[in-house]
Amino acid sequence: MYHGHTVPGFPVHPHVGFETVTIVTQGRVDHADSLGAAGRFGNGDVQWMTAGRGVQHSEMFPLIDQTGDNELRLFQIWLNLPRASKKVDPCYCMIWHDEIAEYTATDDAGHVVTVRVIAGQLNGARASKVPPDSWAADPANDVAIWLIQLSPGAQLTLPATQGDINRDLYFYQGDVIHIDGQLIDSGQAIALQADQCCTVSSGSIGCHMVLMQGKPINEPVVFHGPFVVNDESELPAVFDAYQRTQFGGWPWGRKDPTHGAERGRFARYASGEEEYRD
């Protein structure tokens, strides 16, 4: 992670051939890109960006609180694109906090399970938006991104799915969890057998986890930094396109634009459509 000179974040940089799924659980992120799109999102919002044939963007962390801390917590998941979608037009969509599907359950003892379904579906809670060219857009690929929160003593049974699915659980906050009785400390990533259900139980202070799964694309992957292709022979053409076109250029007055301390959450798309929250 690096920082801008005046505002922390990631000043303008390019992406090719994959997607970024940015989940901000605390704080704010200011987006700007080479298509002229912009936005501010955070506190539970998700931005899903398909880079396709190439886009530049910046992700800055605005210092909205001028006197106190500006705390930030986010996850960014990089999701590969299949060969057929590597050169699609770039785009992004916002999945606002209030649009994210949620599964909740409470047992007789008051233990609470909350799962926010960003991709895939769980017990009737189905993801609200997926970009059209994403690997996750086809239900047969069984892509899932779930934010899981268990109160102290709560448990969740993860249902079995197809045997060829990769499934990983990232336990990032809490003291311990038990998976089918096996004790696991915080800060671990656990590879699960997707074709077998398993029960996850929280410890004395509850836990937060991210589940990620999907069918393998089963194509070669070659990358140079944020440029992802299928064969090394494709990289020179990507470098040439970037040098010639800058993937649309950079229509902003600076490399690390932010949107002002007073502005609320919003999205302005390349089409001119605008959305507002707050």
Secondary structure, DSSP 4 states (H G I P E B T S, - for coil): ----SSS-EEEEEEEBSEEEEEEEEESEEEEEETTS-EEEEETT-EEEEE-TT-EEEEEE-----SSS----EEEEEEEE--GGGTTSPPEEEEE-GGGSEEEEEE-TT--EEEEEEEESEETTEE-S---TTSGGGSGGG--EEEEEEE-TT-EEEEPP--TT-EEEEEEEEESEEEETTEEEESSEEEEEETTS-EEEEE-TT-EEEEEEEE----S--EEETTEEESSGGGHHHHHHHHHHHGGG---SSSSS----TT--SEEE-TTS-EEE--
